Amino acid sequence: MTTEYAPNVIPFRPEPAEVKAAEQAVIGAALLDPAQIPALAAQLGHPGVFHHPAHETIWRTITRMAGGERPVDPLLLTGVLRAQGDLGRVGGPAYLHTCIEATPSAANGDYYAEIVRVAAERRRIGTATSRLAHMAGDGEADLDAVRTAALAALVDLAAGDTWLDPVPLGSHAALPTFPVQALPGWVGAYVEAVAEFTQTPPDAAATMALAALSTAAGGRVNVEIRPGWREQSNLYLTCAMPPASRKSDVFAFTMGPVYKVEAELQADAKAAIIEAETAKDTALAEVEALMAKARKNPDLDRAQLVAEISAAKMLAEEITVPPSPRLTLSGDITSETVTSQLAVHRCLAALSPEGDLFDNMVGRYSSKPNLGVFLQAHKGERLQTDRITREQPTVDRPALTIGVTPQPAVLQELGAAPGARDRGLLARFLYSLPPSNLGYRKVRTTPIPDKAANAYDRNLTRLLRAMTDLTEPVTVVMNQAADLAIEKLQERVEVQLRPDQPLSHIKDWAGKLVGHIARIAVLLHLADHIAADQDQSAWRADLEAATVERAAQIADYYTAHTLAVFDLIAADPATEDAHAILQWLQRPKKDGTHRTHIKAHDAVASSRRFKKVADVEPALNLLEQHGYLRTDQPPTDGRRGRQPATTYRIHPTLDTPVDATEAP
């Protein structure tokens, strides 16, 4: 028996990827052939059928434009989305073109719309049945209430009016914890001990420990993946944590050996510096004496005096006073200071438990951000320093390490700085955004074991000493297996850069990911060998594939957190306002019941942050796009004047009690 299907009937359950592609194709068909918009809208039926909020936002805007008899094309749609404040939220102008490119044929728009509608209907049925199953399985639930709810659900399903589960605002999966097992044993043991003692996520100590390794090796050891491809070993690392998270304690524990070795290097160099200063002062004094002699005795042989003075000056110039050794810079520095110090020391680390470095990057001391030195010193590009002083040379292969633990809001400010994204500064950082332990910390904790603390101090000190003793940069070469491991990672990342893939919207960052993996790998390689090698030379051996795989684990962690950070950076006030309204909707009224519908002026009255209806409209639109609200547009009476206010129905699941003051 052969089953025949009517045209446009979808005889299968669409997969999530197929649904997303179909949603893009519906949008693309509407933009390629706007004449289809009314038919597509009719076929899709109930608003909210798009599973992805960005697609729902775009589609609502398209239908509003078409309903107002406005022309629809990508350029005009971009302008309207920008005016609404939605352009960044939907992926920018490029995403509209992504939807167009994903449309095989505008003529098949009705077919794609049917896939979207069927998928939405299946989600509605699945949501309704799962809720009913939960009610039926509750032994304490009243049977009549369950029966009434089931009948009401069937009526709603028949009417196509069932609520879908809302899409969380700014949602992302639970972020992974730092893979401490991928670190060298002596580093991992100390990280876990610091995390336990300070009651902080291990992410913070692990990120700062990597910054400490980078401080030691950055610019002093390079890694060669294959001939023609080398990476420096310096990293830009940031772990964003809220106030009162004990960031300063974690920072002090992990960076202690760095500052200790820096002080020792300065003490060791003090005698040589004083000796050179004395020799130079003596030579300059001899020059001044000869000049005084020439001034007092005009009858002396001028040629002879010029020759003597010139020789004395040349001798003085040849005496170089070595600078006091430095490994670190504080966070409260300007771009000019960084440039000046790199001109002297070439390899440095800007370290801070706060976000003051980012404040200076975005222009605290200047009218506009000065990002050049931070861009060049990450990759080791030639650095011109003529703006500082004529006497300072051009710096070849500068290497700056950054290790900071700012508050999350500081990252948002950095992301908003002119040029931070466009010029590639954001793409150079590895980001960590661990959850806060505040409210869940133990009061009495286990002190850091002496064994772990001593091993960390001893091995990091040895590494710092070994690296700072190098007179020229040394290159560690990857063996063939490691090169092949890198090649596989390149292939994997390349696929993830395609449209609709996880890294497609952060191509600037992801394009540097494999290079970051190589940099992390060489730091792990150095730390592995410095602890096991008594003569401190085995680290010059080839880097192995197993080390690359451990670095890739760490890079996967930073990738997940970076996606969350870029979402945070892209967040706008509408999202924050929507969160505030959502929390209000979840709170019961004074009589203990929950709201089933609101109007815009109710939302205004919910919080002092709102002054007028215009303040809440973007947030209400966003909540509607995410499925928390539905618009019941009142019918117009055809008369002039103010029309009835829009009523928003509230998702029936927003009745979870929360500990908060009752709403008005």
C-alpha positions as CSV (number, residue, x, y, z in Angstrom):
1,M,0.0,0.0,0.0
2,T,1.4,3.3,-1.0
3,T,0.9,6.4,1.0
4,E,0.5,9.7,-0.9
5,Y,1.3,12.9,0.8
6,A,-0.3,16.2,-0.1
7,P,2.1,19.0,-1.2
8,N,3.8,20.9,1.5
9,V,2.9,18.2,4.2
10,I,6.1,17.3,6.1
11,P,6.0,13.6,6.8
12,F,8.8,13.5,9.3
13,R,10.0,15.1,12.5
14,P,12.4,17.9,11.6
15,E,15.8,17.8,13.4
16,P,16.9,21.0,15.2
17,A,19.4,21.8,12.5
18,E,16.8,21.4,9.8
19,V,14.4,23.6,11.7
20,K,17.0,26.4,12.1
21,A,17.8,26.1,8.3
22,A,14.1,26.3,7.5
23,E,13.6,29.3,9.7
24,Q,16.5,31.0,7.9
25,A,15.0,30.0,4.5
26,V,11.6,31.6,5.4
27,I,13.4,34.8,6.2
28,G,15.5,34.6,3.1
29,A,12.5,33.9,0.9
30,A,10.7,36.9,2.3
31,L,13.7,39.1,1.6
32,L,14.3,37.7,-1.9
33,D,10.6,37.9,-2.8
34,P,8.6,40.2,-0.5
35,A,5.4,39.4,-2.4
36,Q,5.4,36.1,-0.6
37,I,5.3,37.7,2.9
38,P,1.5,37.7,3.4
39,A,1.2,34.0,2.3
40,L,4.1,33.0,4.5
41,A,2.6,34.8,7.4
42,A,-0.7,33.1,6.9
43,Q,0.9,29.7,6.6
44,L,3.0,30.2,9.8
45,G,-0.2,31.2,11.6
46,H,0.2,31.9,15.3
47,P,3.0,34.3,16.3
48,G,6.0,32.8,18.1
49,V,6.4,29.8,15.8
50,F,10.1,30.5,15.3
51,H,12.2,28.5,17.7
52,H,15.2,30.9,17.7
53,P,14.4,34.3,19.2
54,A,16.6,36.2,16.6
55,H,14.5,34.7,13.8
56,E,11.3,35.6,15.6
57,T,12.5,39.2,16.0
58,I,13.5,39.4,12.3
59,W,10.2,37.9,11.2
60,R,8.0,40.2,13.4
61,T,9.9,43.2,12.0
62,I,9.4,42.0,8.4
63,T,5.7,41.5,8.8
64,R,5.3,44.9,10.5
65,M,7.0,46.5,7.6
66,A,4.9,44.7,5.1
67,G,1.7,45.3,7.0
68,G,2.5,49.0,7.0
69,E,3.0,48.9,3.2
70,R,6.7,49.6,3.6
71,P,9.1,48.1,1.1
72,V,11.1,45.2,2.5
73,D,14.7,44.5,1.5
74,P,17.9,43.7,3.5
75,L,19.1,47.3,3.6
76,L,15.8,48.7,4.8
77,L,15.3,45.9,7.3
78,T,18.7,46.6,8.7
79,G,17.8,50.2,9.3
80,V,14.5,49.3,11.1
81,L,16.2,46.7,13.3
82,R,18.9,49.2,14.2
83,A,16.3,51.8,15.0
84,Q,14.5,49.3,17.3
85,G,17.7,48.4,19.0
86,D,17.5,44.8,17.8
87,L,20.2,44.8,15.1
88,G,23.0,43.6,17.4
89,R,20.8,41.1,19.1
90,V,19.9,39.3,15.9
91,G,23.5,39.0,14.6
92,G,23.9,42.3,12.7
93,P,23.6,42.9,9.0
94,A,25.8,39.9,8.2
95,Y,23.2,37.5,9.6
96,L,20.5,38.8,7.3
97,H,22.7,37.9,4.4
98,T,23.4,34.5,6.0
99,C,19.7,33.9,5.9
100,I,19.6,34.8,2.3
101,E,22.5,32.6,1.4
102,A,20.9,29.7,3.3
103,T,17.8,29.9,1.0
104,P,18.1,27.5,-1.9
105,S,15.1,29.0,-3.7
106,A,12.7,31.7,-2.7
107,A,10.1,29.9,-4.7
108,N,10.0,27.1,-2.1
109,G,9.2,29.5,0.8
110,D,5.9,27.8,1.5
111,Y,7.7,24.5,2.0
112,Y,10.2,26.0,4.5
113,A,7.3,27.7,6.3
114,E,5.5,24.4,6.6
115,I,8.6,22.8,8.2
116,V,8.7,25.7,10.7
117,R,5.0,25.4,11.5
118,V,5.1,21.6,11.9
119,A,8.1,21.9,14.2
120,A,6.4,24.5,16.3
121,E,3.2,22.4,16.5
122,R,5.3,19.4,17.6
123,R,6.9,21.5,20.3
124,R,3.5,22.7,21.5
125,I,2.2,19.1,21.7
126,G,5.3,17.9,23.5
127,T,5.2,20.8,26.0
128,A,1.6,20.2,26.8
129,T,1.9,16.4,27.1
130,S,4.9,16.6,29.3
131,R,3.2,19.0,31.7
132,L,0.1,16.8,31.8
133,A,2.3,13.7,32.5
134,H,3.9,15.6,35.3
135,M,0.6,16.5,36.8
136,A,-0.8,13.0,36.4
137,G,2.3,11.6,38.2
138,D,1.8,13.8,41.2
139,G,0.1,11.6,43.8
140,E,-1.0,14.7,45.7
141,A,-2.7,16.4,42.8
142,D,-6.5,16.5,42.7
143,L,-7.8,14.2,40.1
144,D,-10.5,16.6,39.0
145,A,-8.0,19.4,38.6
146,V,-5.8,17.1,36.5
147,R,-8.8,16.1,34.3
148,T,-9.8,19.8,33.9
149,A,-6.2,20.8,33.0
150,A,-6.0,17.9,30.5
151,L,-9.3,19.0,28.8
152,A,-8.2,22.6,28.7
153,A,-4.9,21.6,27.2
154,L,-6.7,19.6,24.5
155,V,-8.8,22.6,23.7
156,D,-5.8,24.8,23.5
157,L,-4.0,22.3,21.3
158,A,-7.0,22.2,18.9
159,A,-7.0,26.0,18.8
160,G,-3.2,26.1,18.3
161,D,-2.9,28.3,21.4
162,T,-0.6,26.2,23.6
163,W,2.3,27.9,25.2
164,L,5.8,26.7,24.3
165,D,8.6,26.7,26.9
166,P,10.2,30.1,26.9
167,V,13.7,30.6,25.7
168,P,15.9,31.9,28.6
169,L,17.2,35.5,28.2
170,G,20.9,35.5,27.2
171,S,20.9,31.8,27.8
172,H,23.9,29.5,27.4
173,A,24.6,26.1,28.7
174,A,26.2,25.7,32.1
175,L,29.8,26.7,31.7
176,P,32.5,24.1,32.3
177,T,34.9,24.2,35.2
178,F,38.6,24.6,34.4
179,P,40.1,21.2,33.5
180,V,42.7,21.2,36.3
181,Q,43.8,17.7,35.4
182,A,45.3,19.1,32.1
183,L,47.8,21.3,34.1
184,P,51.2,20.0,35.2
185,G,50.8,18.1,38.4
186,W,52.5,20.7,40.6
187,V,50.4,23.5,39.2
188,G,47.1,21.6,39.4
189,A,47.7,20.5,43.0
190,Y,48.3,24.1,44.0
191,V,45.4,25.4,42.0
192,E,43.0,23.0,43.8
193,A,44.5,23.9,47.2
194,V,44.1,27.6,46.6
195,A,40.6,27.2,45.4
196,E,39.6,25.2,48.5
197,F,41.3,27.6,50.9
198,T,39.9,30.7,49.4
199,Q,36.5,29.1,48.5
200,T,36.7,30.3,44.9
201,P,36.2,28.4,41.7
202,P,39.4,26.7,40.5
203,D,39.1,28.7,37.3
204,A,40.5,31.8,38.9
205,A,43.6,30.2,40.3
206,A,44.2,28.1,37.2
207,T,43.9,31.2,34.9
208,M,46.3,33.2,37.1
209,A,48.7,30.3,37.3
210,L,48.8,30.2,33.5
211,A,49.5,33.9,33.6
212,A,52.5,33.2,35.9
213,L,53.9,30.6,33.5
214,S,53.4,33.1,30.6
215,T,55.3,35.8,32.7
216,A,58.2,33.4,32.9
217,A,58.3,32.2,29.3
218,G,56.5,34.9,27.2
219,G,58.9,36.2,24.6
220,R,61.8,34.1,25.8
221,V,60.6,30.8,24.4
222,N,58.8,30.3,21.1
223,V,57.1,27.2,19.7
224,E,57.5,26.1,16.1
225,I,54.4,24.1,15.0
226,R,55.9,23.5,11.6
227,P,58.5,25.3,9.4
228,G,57.2,28.8,8.8
229,W,54.8,28.9,11.7
230,R,56.0,30.0,15.0
231,E,54.1,31.4,18.0
232,Q,55.3,33.3,21.0
233,S,54.4,31.9,24.5
234,N,52.8,35.0,26.0
235,L,49.1,35.0,26.7
236,Y,46.4,37.6,27.5
237,L,44.2,36.1,30.2
238,T,41.3,37.5,32.1
239,C,39.0,35.9,34.7
240,A,35.9,38.0,35.4
241,M,34.5,37.7,38.9
242,P,32.0,39.8,40.9
243,P,33.1,42.0,43.9
244,A,33.9,40.2,47.2
245,S,35.0,37.1,45.4
246,R,38.5,37.0,47.0
247,K,40.2,37.7,43.7
248,S,43.0,39.5,45.4
249,D,43.7,36.5,47.6
250,V,43.9,34.2,44.6
251,F,46.1,36.7,42.8
252,A,48.5,37.0,45.7
253,F,48.9,33.2,46.1
254,T,49.5,32.5,42.4
255,M,51.7,35.5,41.7
256,G,53.8,35.4,44.9
257,P,56.8,33.6,43.3
258,V,56.8,36.0,40.4
259,Y,57.2,39.1,42.6
260,K,59.7,37.3,44.8
261,V,62.0,36.4,41.9
262,E,61.6,40.0,40.5
263,A,62.8,41.4,43.8
264,E,65.7,39.0,43.8
265,L,66.8,39.9,40.3
266,Q,66.7,43.5,41.2
267,A,68.8,42.9,44.3
268,D,71.3,40.8,42.4
269,A,71.7,43.5,39.7
270,K,72.0,46.4,42.2
271,A,75.8,46.2,42.5
272,A,76.5,46.1,38.8
273,I,74.1,49.0,38.2
274,I,75.8,51.1,40.9
275,E,79.2,50.3,39.4
276,A,78.1,51.2,35.9
277,E,76.5,54.5,37.1
278,T,79.7,55.4,39.0
279,A,81.9,54.6,35.9
280,K,79.6,56.7,33.7
281,D,79.5,59.6,36.2
282,T,83.3,59.5,36.4
283,A,83.6,59.6,32.6
284,L,81.1,62.5,32.3
285,A,83.0,64.3,35.1
286,E,86.2,64.0,33.0
287,V,84.4,65.5,30.0
288,E,83.2,68.4,32.1
289,A,86.7,68.9,33.5
290,L,88.2,69.1,30.0
291,M,85.4,71.5,29.0
292,A,86.2,73.7,32.0
293,K,89.8,73.7,31.1
294,A,89.1,74.8,27.6
295,R,86.9,77.7,28.8
296,K,89.6,78.9,31.3
297,N,92.6,78.6,29.0
298,P,91.7,80.1,25.5
299,D,95.4,80.0,24.5
300,L,95.7,76.2,24.7
301,D,95.9,74.1,21.6
302,R,92.2,73.9,20.5
303,A,92.6,70.9,18.2
304,Q,94.3,69.0,21.0
305,L,91.5,69.9,23.4
306,V,88.7,68.9,21.0
307,A,90.4,65.6,20.4
308,E,90.7,64.9,24.2
309,I,87.1,66.0,24.9
310,S,85.8,63.9,22.0
311,A,87.6,60.8,23.2
312,A,86.3,61.3,26.8
313,K,82.7,61.7,25.5
314,M,83.0,58.6,23.4
315,L,84.3,56.7,26.4
316,A,81.3,57.9,28.5
317,E,78.9,57.0,25.7
318,E,80.3,53.4,25.6
319,I,79.4,52.9,29.3
320,T,75.9,51.5,29.5
321,V,74.1,51.5,32.8
322,P,71.9,48.3,32.8
323,P,68.2,48.9,33.8
324,S,66.9,47.4,37.0
325,P,65.4,44.1,36.0
326,R,61.6,44.0,35.7
327,L,59.2,41.1,35.1
328,T,56.0,42.9,35.8
329,L,53.9,46.1,35.3
330,S,51.0,47.1,37.5
331,G,47.5,47.4,36.1
332,D,47.4,51.2,36.6
333,I,49.6,52.1,33.6
334,T,49.1,53.9,30.4
335,S,49.7,52.6,26.9
336,E,52.7,55.0,26.6
337,T,54.2,53.5,29.8
338,V,53.8,50.0,28.5
339,T,55.6,51.0,25.2
340,S,58.4,52.7,27.2
341,Q,59.0,49.7,29.5
342,L,58.8,47.2,26.6
343,A,61.5,49.3,24.8
344,V,63.7,48.7,27.8
345,H,62.8,45.1,28.9
346,R,61.1,43.6,25.8
347,C,59.4,40.9,27.9
348,L,56.9,42.0,30.6
349,A,53.7,41.0,32.3
350,A,50.9,43.5,33.1
351,L,49.3,41.9,36.2
352,S,46.4,43.1,38.4
353,P,43.6,41.7,40.5
354,E,41.4,44.5,39.3
355,G,40.3,45.9,35.9
356,D,42.3,49.1,36.0
357,L,44.4,48.0,33.0
358,F,41.2,47.8,30.9
359,D,40.1,51.2,32.2
360,N,43.4,52.6,30.9
361,M,43.1,50.8,27.6
362,V,39.8,52.4,26.8
363,G,41.1,55.9,27.4
364,R,41.0,56.9,31.0
365,Y,44.0,59.2,30.5
366,S,43.3,60.2,26.9
367,S,40.5,61.3,24.7
368,K,40.5,58.0,22.8
369,P,41.8,54.4,23.3
370,N,45.4,53.7,22.4
371,L,45.5,50.0,21.6
372,G,48.5,49.7,19.3
373,V,51.0,48.5,21.8
374,F,48.6,45.8,23.1
375,L,47.9,44.6,19.6
376,Q,51.6,44.5,18.6
377,A,53.0,43.1,21.8
378,H,50.7,40.0,21.7
379,K,52.1,38.8,18.5
380,G,55.6,40.2,18.8
381,E,55.3,42.7,15.9
382,R,58.0,45.4,15.5
383,L,57.2,48.2,18.0
384,Q,58.2,51.8,17.2
385,T,58.9,53.9,20.3
386,D,59.8,57.3,18.7
387,R,56.8,59.0,20.3
388,I,58.3,58.3,23.8
389,T,61.8,59.5,23.4
390,R,64.3,59.7,20.5
391,E,66.8,57.8,22.5
392,Q,64.8,54.6,22.8
393,P,65.3,52.0,20.1
394,T,62.7,50.2,18.0
395,V,61.8,47.0,19.8
396,D,61.9,43.7,17.8
397,R,59.7,40.9,19.1
398,P,58.1,42.6,22.1
399,A,56.1,40.2,24.3
400,L,53.5,41.3,26.8
401,T,51.6,38.9,29.1
402,I,48.4,40.1,30.6
403,G,46.8,38.5,33.7
404,V,43.8,40.4,35.3
405,T,40.7,39.5,37.3
406,P,38.2,42.3,36.6
407,Q,34.5,42.5,37.4
408,P,32.2,41.3,34.6
409,A,31.0,44.9,34.0
410,V,34.5,46.0,33.1
411,L,34.5,43.5,30.2
412,Q,31.3,45.1,28.9
413,E,33.0,48.5,29.0
414,L,36.0,47.1,27.2
415,G,33.8,45.6,24.5
416,A,32.1,49.0,24.0
417,A,35.4,50.8,23.5
418,P,36.0,52.1,20.0
419,G,38.2,49.7,18.1
420,A,38.4,47.1,20.8
421,R,36.5,44.5,18.6
422,D,37.3,45.9,15.1
423,R,41.0,46.1,15.7
424,G,41.3,42.7,17.3
425,L,42.0,43.5,20.9
426,L,39.1,41.3,22.2
427,A,40.2,38.5,20.0
428,R,43.6,38.3,21.7
429,F,42.2,37.4,25.2
430,L,41.4,34.0,26.7
431,Y,38.3,34.6,28.9
432,S,37.1,32.9,32.0
433,L,33.7,33.7,33.5
434,P,33.3,31.3,36.5
435,P,30.1,31.3,38.7
436,S,30.2,33.1,42.0
437,N,30.6,31.1,45.2
438,L,29.1,33.9,47.3
439,G,26.5,32.6,49.7
440,Y,27.8,29.0,49.4
441,R,31.3,29.2,50.8
442,K,32.5,27.2,53.8
443,V,33.6,29.3,56.7
444,R,36.3,27.1,58.0
445,T,38.5,25.8,55.2
446,T,41.6,23.6,54.7
447,P,44.9,25.6,54.7
448,I,47.0,25.2,51.6
449,P,49.3,22.2,52.3
450,D,53.0,23.0,52.6
451,K,53.8,20.3,50.1
452,A,51.7,21.9,47.4
453,A,52.8,25.5,48.2
454,N,56.5,24.6,48.3
455,A,56.4,22.7,45.1
456,Y,54.6,25.6,43.3
457,D,57.1,28.1,44.7
458,R,60.1,26.0,43.9
459,N,59.2,25.0,40.4
460,L,57.9,28.4,39.3
461,T,61.0,30.0,40.7
462,R,63.2,27.6,38.8
463,L,61.2,28.3,35.6
464,L,61.5,32.1,36.1
465,R,65.2,31.8,36.7
466,A,65.9,29.5,33.8
467,M,63.9,31.7,31.4
468,T,65.4,35.1,32.5
469,D,68.9,33.6,32.2
470,L,68.4,33.2,28.5
471,T,70.2,35.8,26.4
472,E,68.2,35.1,23.2
473,P,64.8,33.6,22.6
474,V,64.8,29.8,22.2
475,T,62.4,27.9,20.0
476,V,60.8,24.6,21.1
477,V,59.8,22.4,18.1
478,M,56.7,20.3,17.9
479,N,57.4,16.7,16.8
480,Q,55.5,15.2,13.9
481,A,52.7,13.7,16.0
482,A,52.1,17.1,17.7
483,D,52.1,18.8,14.3
484,L,49.4,16.3,13.1
485,A,47.4,16.9,16.3
486,I,47.5,20.7,15.6
487,E,46.4,19.9,12.0
488,K,43.3,18.1,13.2
489,L,42.5,20.9,15.6
490,Q,42.8,23.3,12.6
491,E,40.4,21.2,10.6
492,R,37.9,21.1,13.5
493,V,38.0,24.8,14.2
494,E,37.7,25.6,10.4
495,V,34.4,23.7,10.3
496,Q,33.1,25.6,13.4
497,L,33.7,28.9,11.6
498,R,31.1,28.2,8.9
499,P,27.7,30.0,9.0
500,D,25.4,28.5,11.7
501,Q,28.3,26.8,13.5
502,P,29.2,27.6,17.1
503,L,32.1,30.0,16.4
504,S,30.7,31.7,13.3
505,H,29.9,35.0,15.2
506,I,33.3,35.2,16.9
507,K,35.5,34.5,13.9
508,D,38.0,37.1,15.0
509,W,38.6,35.3,18.3
510,A,38.3,31.7,16.9
511,G,40.8,32.6,14.1
512,K,43.5,32.8,16.8
513,L,42.4,29.7,18.7
514,V,44.8,27.2,17.3
515,G,47.7,29.6,17.9
516,H,46.5,30.0,21.5
517,I,46.5,26.2,21.8
518,A,50.2,26.1,20.6
519,R,51.1,28.8,23.2
520,I,49.4,27.0,26.0
521,A,51.0,23.7,24.9
522,V,54.5,25.2,25.2
523,L,53.8,26.6,28.6
524,L,52.6,23.1,29.8
525,H,55.7,21.6,28.1
526,L,58.1,23.9,30.0
527,A,56.3,23.4,33.3
528,D,56.3,19.6,32.9
529,H,60.0,19.5,32.3
530,I,61.2,22.1,34.8
531,A,59.8,20.1,37.7
532,A,61.3,16.8,36.5
533,D,64.7,18.0,35.2
534,Q,67.4,18.7,37.7
535,D,69.7,20.4,35.2
536,Q,66.9,22.5,33.8
537,S,67.6,21.7,30.2
538,A,65.2,18.9,29.2
539,W,62.6,21.5,28.3
540,R,64.5,22.0,25.0
541,A,63.2,18.6,23.8
542,D,60.5,18.4,21.1
543,L,56.9,19.1,22.2
544,E,54.7,16.0,22.1
545,A,51.2,15.4,20.9
546,A,49.9,14.5,24.4
547,T,50.8,18.0,25.5
548,V,48.9,19.5,22.6
549,E,45.8,17.4,23.6
550,R,46.0,18.8,27.1
551,A,46.3,22.3,25.8
552,A,43.2,21.7,23.6
553,Q,41.2,20.7,26.7
554,I,42.1,24.0,28.2
555,A,41.3,25.8,25.0
556,D,37.9,24.1,24.9
557,Y,37.2,25.5,28.4
558,Y,38.2,29.0,27.3
559,T,36.1,28.7,24.1
560,A,32.9,27.9,26.1
561,H,33.6,30.8,28.4
562,T,34.5,33.2,25.6
563,L,31.2,32.5,23.9
564,A,29.5,33.5,27.2
565,V,31.7,36.6,27.6
566,F,30.9,37.8,24.0
567,D,27.2,37.4,24.9
568,L,27.8,39.5,28.0
569,I,29.7,42.1,26.0
570,A,26.8,42.3,23.4
571,A,24.1,42.6,26.1
572,D,22.2,45.8,26.0
573,P,19.9,47.6,28.4
574,A,16.8,46.0,27.0
575,T,18.1,42.6,28.2
576,E,18.8,43.9,31.7
577,D,15.3,45.6,31.8
578,A,13.7,42.3,30.6
579,H,15.4,40.4,33.4
580,A,14.0,43.0,35.9
581,I,10.5,42.6,34.5
582,L,10.8,38.8,34.4
583,Q,11.7,38.7,38.1
584,W,8.7,40.9,38.9
585,L,6.4,38.6,37.0
586,Q,7.6,35.7,39.0
587,R,6.8,37.3,42.3
588,P,3.2,36.8,43.7
589,K,0.9,39.8,44.3
590,K,0.0,40.7,47.8
591,D,-3.0,38.3,47.7
592,G,-0.7,35.4,46.9
593,T,-1.9,35.0,43.3
594,H,0.2,35.5,40.2
595,R,-0.5,37.8,37.3
596,T,-2.0,36.4,34.2
597,H,-1.8,39.5,32.1
598,I,-0.3,43.0,32.2
599,K,-0.1,46.3,30.3
600,A,2.9,48.4,29.7
601,H,2.1,50.9,32.5
602,D,2.0,48.0,35.0
603,A,5.6,47.2,34.0
604,V,6.5,50.8,34.5
605,A,5.2,50.7,38.0
606,S,7.1,47.5,38.8
607,S,10.5,49.2,39.2
608,R,12.0,52.7,39.9
609,R,14.3,52.1,36.9
610,F,11.3,52.9,34.6
611,K,9.8,56.3,34.2
612,K,7.5,56.0,31.2
613,V,6.0,53.4,28.9
614,A,8.7,54.0,26.3
615,D,11.2,52.8,28.8
616,V,9.7,49.3,29.0
617,E,8.6,48.7,25.4
618,P,12.0,47.3,24.2
619,A,12.1,44.9,27.2
620,L,8.5,43.8,26.7
621,N,9.2,43.1,23.0
622,L,12.2,41.0,24.0
623,L,10.2,39.0,26.5
624,E,7.6,38.4,23.8
625,Q,10.2,37.3,21.4
626,H,11.5,34.8,23.9
627,G,8.0,33.4,24.6
628,Y,7.4,34.8,28.1
629,L,4.6,37.1,26.9
630,R,2.0,37.2,24.2
631,T,0.4,40.2,22.7
632,D,-3.4,40.5,22.7
633,Q,-3.7,43.5,20.4
634,P,-7.1,45.2,21.0
635,P,-9.3,45.8,18.0
636,T,-9.3,49.4,16.7
637,D,-12.6,51.2,16.4
638,G,-11.5,53.3,13.4
639,R,-11.8,56.5,15.3
640,R,-9.0,59.0,15.8
641,G,-7.3,59.5,19.1
642,R,-5.5,57.2,21.5
643,Q,-6.2,53.5,20.9
644,P,-6.7,51.0,23.7
645,A,-3.4,49.9,25.4
646,T,-1.9,46.5,24.4
647,T,-2.5,43.7,26.8
648,Y,0.3,41.1,27.4
649,R,-0.6,37.6,28.4
650,I,1.9,36.0,30.7
651,H,3.4,32.5,30.3
652,P,1.5,30.2,32.7
653,T,4.7,28.8,34.2
654,L,5.9,32.1,35.6
655,D,4.5,31.4,39.0
656,T,7.6,30.0,40.6
657,P,7.9,31.7,44.1
658,V,11.1,33.6,44.7
659,D,12.4,35.2,47.8
660,A,11.8,38.9,47.3
661,T,9.7,41.7,48.5
662,E,6.2,41.5,47.1
663,A,5.5,43.5,44.0
664,P,3.0,46.3,44.0
